[in-house]
């Protein structure tokens, strides 16, 4: 699986501290210590070499001995204090404590729970009186049913098993699908499952509180080495379908509330809105709700989909004698 950016950043910062304590280390020895290839060690060093503190001039960058590196040895000359322990302000310490307390409620037991509890204890001791402010924040426990689903997902991730989901989308459509779990993420409010969906033949993100049922299958999950995980609980709109809408000026409120949307003013007073859509069923509902405020949709296949859905709704009303 492709390494995530946060994991690589953590390793590179650890590498700076390691090289501070171990001068003139052969590349092969560094590779063995961090359990990576010698090529990856060189790539990490080259990245660190152009990293540093604000200003980013020559004297602001982390520095290594170029002569030593040519002979397969890594010598750190200037760490730019990247090896110093992080010092948190009182406000930062309180924010981190509250986040950790929220995370601890998601774990009933096991190594994850112990690690979070140990981190909270260390941080409270280091924060001193500032830690008392965190006690004034009431952190709500997660719903037990959501927590049970998250535990099943963790079990599938740890054993490399496929999952079967019954899921209800934001547009109130219920589907069943088999997925290969890739990541379980949280934004401190909700849990999200990132998985390869065999029904959609692509990576999809599922809110765990919208999973009606989850079963761990006795089937090994397929490897997906080409999938690059973002480590974010938001859908990756870069991989979404790009849709162009023409909206009346009265629908500007809708266009302006969409993150990442591009809005262009048209000569006749209408707006051109371009957005990345992860869930086309959501778009169907939005367009039908806006009604006459939408006059064009591209690409054509999306327009046909919305038209078909709208016609099906009209037919259903006609059958009931409501139109």
LOBAKOL-324454 format. One line per field, with one value per residue (C-alpha): residue number from 0; residue in one letter; chain; x, y, z. Coordinates in Angstrom, 3 decimals. Layout:
resi = c(NUM | ...)
resn = c(a | ...)
chain = c(A | ...)
x = c(X | ...)
y = c(Y | ...)
z = c(Z | ...)
END
This chain:
resi = c(0 | 1 | 2 | 3 | 4 | 5 | 6 | 7 | 8 | 9 | 10 | 11 | 12 | 13 | 14 | 15 | 16 | 17 | 18 | 19 | 20 | 21 | 22 | 23 | 24 | 25 | 26 | 27 | 28 | 29 | 30 | 31 | 32 | 33 | 34 | 35 | 36 | 37 | 38 | 39 | 40 | 41 | 42 | 43 | 44 | 45 | 46 | 47 | 48 | 49 | 50 | 51 | 52 | 53 | 54 | 55 | 56 | 57 | 58 | 59 | 60 | 61 | 62 | 63 | 64 | 65 | 66 | 67 | 68 | 69 | 70 | 71 | 72 | 73 | 74 | 75 | 76 | 77 | 78 | 79 | 80 | 81 | 82 | 83 | 84 | 85 | 86 | 87 | 88 | 89 | 90 | 91 | 92 | 93 | 94 | 95 | 96 | 97 | 98 | 99 | 100 | 101 | 102 | 103 | 104 | 105 | 106 | 107 | 108 | 109 | 110 | 111 | 112 | 113 | 114 | 115 | 116 | 117 | 118 | 119 | 120 | 121 | 122 | 123 | 124 | 125 | 126 | 127 | 128 | 129 | 130 | 131 | 132 | 133 | 134 | 135 | 136 | 137 | 138 | 139 | 140 | 141 | 142 | 143 | 144 | 145 | 146 | 147 | 148 | 149 | 150 | 151 | 152 | 153 | 154 | 155 | 156 | 157 | 158 | 159 | 160 | 161 | 162 | 163 | 164 | 165 | 166 | 167 | 168 | 169 | 170 | 171 | 172 | 173 | 174 | 175 | 176 | 177 | 178 | 179 | 180 | 181 | 182 | 183 | 184 | 185 | 186 | 187 | 188 | 189 | 190 | 191 | 192 | 193 | 194 | 195 | 196 | 197 | 198 | 199 | 200 | 201 | 202 | 203 | 204 | 205 | 206 | 207 | 208 | 209 | 210 | 211 | 212 | 213 | 214 | 215 | 216 | 217 | 218 | 219 | 220 | 221 | 222 | 223 | 224 | 225 | 226 | 227 | 228 | 229 | 230 | 231 | 232 | 233 | 234 | 235 | 236 | 237 | 238 | 239 | 240 | 241 | 242 | 243 | 244 | 245 | 246 | 247 | 248 | 249 | 250 | 251 | 252 | 253 | 254 | 255 | 256 | 257 | 258 | 259 | 260 | 261 | 262 | 263 | 264 | 265 | 266 | 267 | 268 | 269 | 270 | 271 | 272 | 273 | 274 | 275 | 276 | 277 | 278 | 279 | 280 | 281 | 282 | 283 | 284 | 285 | 286 | 287 | 288 | 289 | 290 | 291 | 292 | 293 | 294 | 295 | 296 | 297 | 298 | 299 | 300 | 301 | 302 | 303 | 304 | 305 | 306 | 307 | 308 | 309 | 310 | 311 | 312 | 313 | 314 | 315 | 316 | 317 | 318 | 319 | 320 | 321 | 322)
resn = c(x | x | x | x | x | x | x | x | x | x | x | x | x | x | x | x | x | x | x | x | x | x | x | x | x | x | x | x | x | x | x | x | x | x | x | x | x | x | x | x | x | x | x | x | x | x | x | x | x | x | x | x | x | x | x | x | x | x | x | x | x | x | x | x | x | x | x | x | x | x | x | x | x | x | x | x | x | x | x | x | x | x | x | x | x | x | x | x | x | x | x | x | x | x | x | x | x | x | x | x | x | x | x | x | x | x | x | x | x | x | x | x | x | x | x | x | x | x | x | x | x | x | x | x | x | x | x | x | x | x | x | x | x | x | x | x | x | x | x | x | x | x | x | x | x | x | x | x | x | x | x | x | x | x | x | x | x | x | x | x | x | x | x | x | x | x | x | x | x | x | x | x | x | x | x | x | x | x | x | x | x | x | x | x | x | x | x | x | x | x | x | x | x | x | x | x | x | x | x | x | x | x | x | x | x | x | x | x | x | x | x | x | x | x | x | x | x | x | x | x | x | x | x | x | x | x | x | x | x | x | x | x | x | x | x | x | x | x | x | x | x | x | x | x | x | x | x | x | x | x | x | x | x | x | x | x | x | x | x | x | x | x | x | x | x | x | x | x | x | x | x | x | x | x | x | x | x | x | x | x | x | x | x | x | x | x | x | x | x | x | x | x | x | x | x | x | x | x | x | x | x | x | x | x | x | x | x | x | x | x | x | x | x | x | x | x | x | x | x | x | x | x | x)
chain = c(A | A | A | A | A | A | A | A | A | A | A | A | A | A | A | A | A | A | A | A | A | A | A | A | A | A | A | A | A | A | A | A | A | A | A | A | A | A | A | A | A | A | A | A | A | A | A | A | A | A | A | A | A | A | A | A | A | A | A | A | A | A | A | A | A | A | A | A | A | A | A | A | A | A | A | A | A | A | A | A | A | A | A | A | A | A | A | A | A | A | A | A | A | A | A | A | A | A | A | A | A | A | A | A | A | A | A | A | A | A | A | A | A | A | A | A | A | A | A | A | A | A | A | A | A | A | A | A | A | A | A | A | A | A | A | A | A | A | A | A | A | A | A | A | A | A | A | A | A | A | A | A | A | A | A | A | A | A | A | A | A | A | A | A | A | A | A | A | A | A | A | A | A | A | A | A | A | A | A | A | A | A | A | A | A | A | A | A | A | A | A | A | A | A | A | A | A | A | A | A | A | A | A | A | A | A | A | A | A | A | A | A | A | A | A | A | A | A | A | A | A | A | A | A | A | A | A | A | A | A | A | A | A | A | A | A | A | A | A | A | A | A | A | A | A | A | A | A | A | A | A | A | A | A | A | A | A | A | A | A | A | A | A | A | A | A | A | A | A | A | A | A | A | A | A | A | A | A | A | A | A | A | A | A | A | A | A | A | A | A | A | A | A | A | A | A | A | A | A | A | A | A | A | A | A | A | A | A | A | A | A | A | A | A | A | A | A | A | A | A | A | A | A)
x = c(0.000 | 1.250 | 2.630 | 0.582 | 2.128 | 1.636 | 3.454 | 6.383 | 6.573 | 6.660 | 9.489 | 11.546 | 11.296 | 12.315 | 15.225 | 16.492 | 16.565 | 18.219 | 20.942 | 21.596 | 22.386 | 24.195 | 26.606 | 28.064 | 25.695 | 25.865 | 22.760 | 22.191 | 22.168 | 19.595 | 17.456 | 17.586 | 16.730 | 13.621 | 12.731 | 12.743 | 14.824 | 18.155 | 16.529 | 13.788 | 16.434 | 18.105 | 14.709 | 13.917 | 17.304 | 16.842 | 13.433 | 14.806 | 17.672 | 15.217 | 13.180 | 13.709 | 12.440 | 10.634 | 12.829 | 13.919 | 17.212 | 20.363 | 21.033 | 17.445 | 17.519 | 18.393 | 21.892 | 23.817 | 27.357 | 27.294 | 30.763 | 29.730 | 26.537 | 28.539 | 30.319 | 27.091 | 27.212 | 24.693 | 25.994 | 23.612 | 25.264 | 22.355 | 18.955 | 17.428 | 16.101 | 13.810 | 15.115 | 13.908 | 10.820 | 7.578 | 6.468 | 2.739 | 1.092 | -1.581 | -4.323 | -2.777 | -2.413 | -6.084 | -7.254 | -5.147 | -6.373 | -10.019 | -9.400 | -7.663 | -10.474 | -12.950 | -10.849 | -10.529 | -14.317 | -14.154 | -11.961 | -13.245 | -10.074 | -6.960 | -3.677 | -5.299 | -7.147 | -4.002 | -1.925 | -4.485 | -4.828 | -1.043 | -0.746 | -3.459 | -1.657 | 1.676 | 0.090 | -1.852 | 1.325 | 3.202 | 0.378 | 0.054 | -2.706 | -3.698 | -5.039 | -7.840 | -9.468 | -9.945 | -12.017 | -14.613 | -15.335 | -17.966 | -17.150 | -20.132 | -19.638 | -20.200 | -23.365 | -22.882 | -24.242 | -21.782 | -18.962 | -19.884 | -19.715 | -16.354 | -15.042 | -16.075 | -14.357 | -11.175 | -11.317 | -11.553 | -8.662 | -6.437 | -7.213 | -7.323 | -10.964 | -13.651 | -16.809 | -20.454 | -22.317 | -25.946 | -25.656 | -28.031 | -26.692 | -27.339 | -30.011 | -31.805 | -30.921 | -30.183 | -27.677 | -25.774 | -22.162 | -18.945 | -15.926 | -12.231 | -11.557 | -8.559 | -8.821 | -11.007 | -10.910 | -12.573 | -13.087 | -13.705 | -17.467 | -18.059 | -16.261 | -15.632 | -14.699 | -12.523 | -12.801 | -12.548 | -16.149 | -16.658 | -20.101 | -18.732 | -15.317 | -13.525 | -12.607 | -15.581 | -16.009 | -18.822 | -20.070 | -20.161 | -23.359 | -25.073 | -24.035 | -27.196 | -25.350 | -21.764 | -20.530 | -16.938 | -16.760 | -14.631 | -12.980 | -9.584 | -9.684 | -7.919 | -4.727 | -5.011 | -1.413 | -2.371 | -4.737 | -3.236 | -4.888 | -5.291 | -5.731 | -8.619 | -12.224 | -13.536 | -14.359 | -11.607 | -13.366 | -10.312 | -11.463 | -15.122 | -17.185 | -16.820 | -20.269 | -21.151 | -24.459 | -25.980 | -27.928 | -30.049 | -28.746 | -31.407 | -29.479 | -26.229 | -26.696 | -26.394 | -23.310 | -21.479 | -21.918 | -20.088 | -16.386 | -14.059 | -16.691 | -15.819 | -18.351 | -18.292 | -20.590 | -22.332 | -23.205 | -26.962 | -26.851 | -26.841 | -24.023 | -21.853 | -21.053 | -18.440 | -18.209 | -16.768 | -19.634 | -18.907 | -22.535 | -24.600 | -27.771 | -27.157 | -26.942 | -30.264 | -32.021 | -30.346 | -31.288 | -34.889 | -35.112 | -33.772 | -36.174 | -36.364 | -33.255 | -31.217 | -31.253 | -28.294 | -26.263 | -23.093 | -21.818 | -24.748 | -24.851 | -25.382 | -28.114 | -29.844 | -29.595 | -31.208 | -33.921 | -34.732 | -34.968 | -37.228 | -39.492 | -39.787 | -40.957 | -43.563 | -44.819 | -45.198 | -47.238 | -49.410 | -50.151 | -51.385 | -53.568 | -51.710 | -50.956)
y = c(0.000 | 3.477 | 5.281 | 8.230 | 11.686 | 11.867 | 8.532 | 9.684 | 13.026 | 11.252 | 9.015 | 11.873 | 13.881 | 10.754 | 10.359 | 13.847 | 12.958 | 9.601 | 11.189 | 13.788 | 10.990 | 8.817 | 10.850 | 9.411 | 6.452 | 4.245 | 4.436 | 0.681 | 0.997 | 3.810 | 1.721 | -1.243 | 0.919 | 2.436 | -0.742 | 0.963 | 0.581 | 2.412 | 4.210 | 5.514 | 6.716 | 8.772 | 10.138 | 11.169 | 12.865 | 14.759 | 15.976 | 17.019 | 18.815 | 21.336 | 21.654 | 24.030 | 27.098 | 30.168 | 32.146 | 28.976 | 30.499 | 28.394 | 29.116 | 28.222 | 24.666 | 21.322 | 20.443 | 17.215 | 16.453 | 16.014 | 14.431 | 11.797 | 11.009 | 10.327 | 7.599 | 6.057 | 7.740 | 10.223 | 13.001 | 15.635 | 19.061 | 21.344 | 20.171 | 23.690 | 22.599 | 20.001 | 17.535 | 19.623 | 18.458 | 20.184 | 22.861 | 23.482 | 26.710 | 26.361 | 26.744 | 24.092 | 21.709 | 22.116 | 21.580 | 18.431 | 17.098 | 17.568 | 15.827 | 12.904 | 12.606 | 12.431 | 9.768 | 7.732 | 7.296 | 5.413 | 2.664 | 0.390 | -1.650 | -2.882 | -1.341 | 1.698 | 2.596 | 2.149 | 4.310 | 7.139 | 6.998 | 7.052 | 10.037 | 11.914 | 11.264 | 12.514 | 15.591 | 16.456 | 16.265 | 18.455 | 21.014 | 21.619 | 24.073 | 24.535 | 20.960 | 22.025 | 23.961 | 20.693 | 19.328 | 22.048 | 20.620 | 17.887 | 15.254 | 13.135 | 9.410 | 7.916 | 5.957 | 2.344 | 1.013 | 3.169 | 2.026 | -1.637 | -1.104 | 0.640 | -2.349 | -4.736 | -2.507 | -2.453 | -6.240 | -6.487 | -4.057 | -5.992 | -9.384 | -8.250 | -9.295 | -8.015 | -6.366 | -6.546 | -3.270 | -2.233 | 1.521 | 4.470 | 7.491 | 11.177 | 10.968 | 8.231 | 5.415 | 2.057 | -0.223 | -3.399 | -3.784 | -5.674 | -3.522 | -3.934 | -1.692 | 0.647 | 3.191 | 4.127 | 7.899 | 10.367 | 14.127 | 13.980 | 13.972 | 11.022 | 7.917 | 7.351 | 4.157 | 4.512 | 1.370 | -0.076 | -0.683 | -3.671 | -2.371 | 1.007 | -0.353 | 2.465 | 4.028 | 5.299 | 6.892 | 5.763 | 7.470 | 4.746 | 6.122 | 5.576 | 1.924 | -0.008 | -3.309 | -4.490 | -8.054 | -9.285 | -11.836 | -14.961 | -13.606 | -11.929 | -8.287 | -7.618 | -5.534 | -2.104 | -0.866 | 1.939 | 3.597 | 6.674 | 7.418 | 11.064 | 10.519 | 13.018 | 12.279 | 14.400 | 12.841 | 13.265 | 15.550 | 15.442 | 11.928 | 12.947 | 13.509 | 17.105 | 18.582 | 21.976 | 23.658 | 26.915 | 28.508 | 31.629 | 34.403 | 33.405 | 30.134 | 31.917 | 30.947 | 27.297 | 27.809 | 29.788 | 27.167 | 24.421 | 24.048 | 23.789 | 24.982 | 27.299 | 30.072 | 32.106 | 35.043 | 34.715 | 37.707 | 37.292 | 37.339 | 33.574 | 31.666 | 28.818 | 26.408 | 23.656 | 21.136 | 17.716 | 15.361 | 12.208 | 11.037 | 11.608 | 10.710 | 13.821 | 15.879 | 14.443 | 15.635 | 19.056 | 19.776 | 18.687 | 20.851 | 23.893 | 23.275 | 26.160 | 27.762 | 25.235 | 25.608 | 23.433 | 20.468 | 18.941 | 16.360 | 14.977 | 11.621 | 13.388 | 15.546 | 12.410 | 10.789 | 13.779 | 14.028 | 10.328 | 10.601 | 13.659 | 11.936 | 8.903 | 11.208 | 12.840 | 9.424 | 8.344 | 11.476 | 10.846 | 7.291 | 8.683 | 11.223 | 14.147 | 15.838)
z = c(0.000 | -0.792 | 2.248 | 3.485 | 3.782 | 7.608 | 8.052 | 5.930 | 7.745 | 11.116 | 9.940 | 8.501 | 11.742 | 13.653 | 11.240 | 12.129 | 15.832 | 15.073 | 12.945 | 15.649 | 18.120 | 15.567 | 13.421 | 10.210 | 9.810 | 6.684 | 4.512 | 4.878 | 8.673 | 8.552 | 6.200 | 8.563 | 11.581 | 9.946 | 8.010 | 4.629 | 1.486 | 1.006 | -1.957 | 0.346 | 2.843 | 0.091 | -1.002 | 2.587 | 3.004 | -0.261 | 0.938 | 4.326 | 2.564 | 1.092 | 4.319 | 7.183 | 8.986 | 7.550 | 5.216 | 3.398 | 2.315 | 2.421 | 6.105 | 7.062 | 5.695 | 7.265 | 6.092 | 5.496 | 4.407 | 0.634 | 0.603 | 3.146 | 1.238 | -1.930 | 0.073 | 1.384 | 4.800 | 6.261 | 8.479 | 9.815 | 9.961 | 10.931 | 12.177 | 12.357 | 15.789 | 14.162 | 16.764 | 19.699 | 21.632 | 20.659 | 23.134 | 23.274 | 24.355 | 27.097 | 24.469 | 22.226 | 25.187 | 26.140 | 22.539 | 22.244 | 25.607 | 24.619 | 21.282 | 23.014 | 25.565 | 22.690 | 20.999 | 24.208 | 24.349 | 21.051 | 22.554 | 25.307 | 25.657 | 23.880 | 22.838 | 21.211 | 24.416 | 26.535 | 24.200 | 24.234 | 28.034 | 28.505 | 26.156 | 28.078 | 31.377 | 30.025 | 28.455 | 31.630 | 33.681 | 31.218 | 30.884 | 34.630 | 35.579 | 31.942 | 31.936 | 34.301 | 31.459 | 29.563 | 32.475 | 31.852 | 28.399 | 28.371 | 25.795 | 24.717 | 24.400 | 20.954 | 20.235 | 21.230 | 17.938 | 15.992 | 18.270 | 17.665 | 13.890 | 14.239 | 16.222 | 13.440 | 10.892 | 13.005 | 13.221 | 9.434 | 8.994 | 11.418 | 9.855 | 6.212 | 5.687 | 3.339 | 4.706 | 3.641 | 4.244 | 4.217 | 3.846 | 3.596 | 1.696 | 2.311 | -0.413 | 1.604 | -0.803 | 0.827 | -0.886 | -0.081 | -1.137 | -0.454 | 0.337 | 1.109 | 4.151 | 3.823 | 6.663 | 9.623 | 10.252 | 12.593 | 12.596 | 16.394 | 15.707 | 13.380 | 12.165 | 8.450 | 6.630 | 3.537 | 1.424 | -2.055 | -3.098 | -5.422 | -6.426 | -7.548 | -8.593 | -6.820 | -3.490 | -1.515 | 1.917 | 4.224 | 7.366 | 10.006 | 11.574 | 8.202 | 8.046 | 8.928 | 9.203 | 8.747 | 8.587 | 8.467 | 5.648 | 5.592 | 2.446 | 2.254 | 1.187 | -2.113 | -1.977 | -3.570 | -3.907 | -6.308 | -3.822 | -2.187 | 1.136 | 2.131 | 5.866 | 5.798 | 6.749 | 3.855 | 0.470 | -2.115 | -4.584 | -6.841 | -7.775 | -8.094 | -11.225 | -12.433 | -13.055 | -14.553 | -13.692 | -14.878 | -12.013 | -11.697 | -9.453 | -6.893 | -6.342 | -5.490 | -1.827 | -2.832 | -4.993 | -2.313 | 0.395 | -1.538 | -0.644 | -3.630 | -6.109 | -9.011 | -9.717 | -12.925 | -13.657 | -17.044 | -19.216 | -18.810 | -14.999 | -14.512 | -12.776 | -13.982 | -11.130 | -11.471 | -8.639 | -7.926 | -7.074 | -5.100 | -4.800 | -7.962 | -6.075 | -3.952 | -7.138 | -8.381 | -5.235 | -5.279 | -8.899 | -8.380 | -5.256 | -7.129 | -10.001 | -12.473 | -10.909 | -12.971 | -16.759 | -17.874 | -16.673 | -18.112 | -18.907 | -20.936 | -19.125 | -15.810 | -17.334 | -18.670 | -15.239 | -13.496 | -16.188 | -15.845 | -12.071 | -12.324 | -14.878 | -12.608 | -9.827 | -12.066 | -13.179 | -9.564 | -8.762 | -11.847 | -10.738 | -7.430 | -9.217 | -7.692 | -11.028)
END
